[in-house]
Structures are given as C-alpha cells and as structure tokens.
Amino acid sequence: MSTPHDIGTRVRAMRIDRGLTQDQLADQVGVSRSAVAQWETGRTGQVTGNLSRIAAALEVNVEYLMYGDDKRAPAEVRQGDELAMLRLYRECDPEDRQMLLRTARRLARRDTSRDTATGTD
C-alpha cells in the first residue's frame, strides 16, 4: 500500500486536474478544507476512511488513489457508448452517481452469473 503522502499527492493532482479547489472537494466529500489540506500533504487525517468518497468526487477508482493505477480498468474509454455513459454519469448529482454505480455493479454480477451458468465465460 502507498504511504499517506503518496495518496495525498494523487488526491492533490486529481483535484487540480478536475479544476476543484480544496473547499470544493471538501464540500463534495463532506469534510473540512483543512482535512483536504492534511491529506494532500500526507499528514495524519482520515484519508483512508474517506477514500471511496474522495474517489467518487474526483471520478477515479479507489485503486488509483491507493496504488497509482487500477490494473482492472481499461487505460481509456474507446467505444462511443462508453463515452456517452461517462458523460451522463458526470452530469449526475453525487447521490445519483452512487445509484448508477450500484445498478451497474448489480447488472455486471447478473451478467457474470448468467455467463457462468451457460458456460459462455
């Protein structure tokens, strides 16, 4: 696992890349601006306890924040329907994003179990 400093460096880079201030990220995650500043400088704080909310706010995977990459995710979106889904996802409120993620996970599990049952994996 990365050190808190490594995680903080990635949080800061993605926050800046997304055009967010520390205040804006703090609002989206539900913490104070000083908590975000602590994460970004690698000082103690509850960065690991907030990783899923930080990742959702920054539109990245928790694996990226923890390790710097996500080996399970494709490097880039390549198909038009993927781009359309990503655009729609980004337009949603955080609560709706969570609902979309839960629905997508449920559908993926259903498709995986269907493939396993039919032997088409």
Helices and strands as residue ranges (DSSP letters): H 4-17, H 22-29, H 33-40, G 48-50, H 51-58, H 62-67, H 80-91, H 94-118
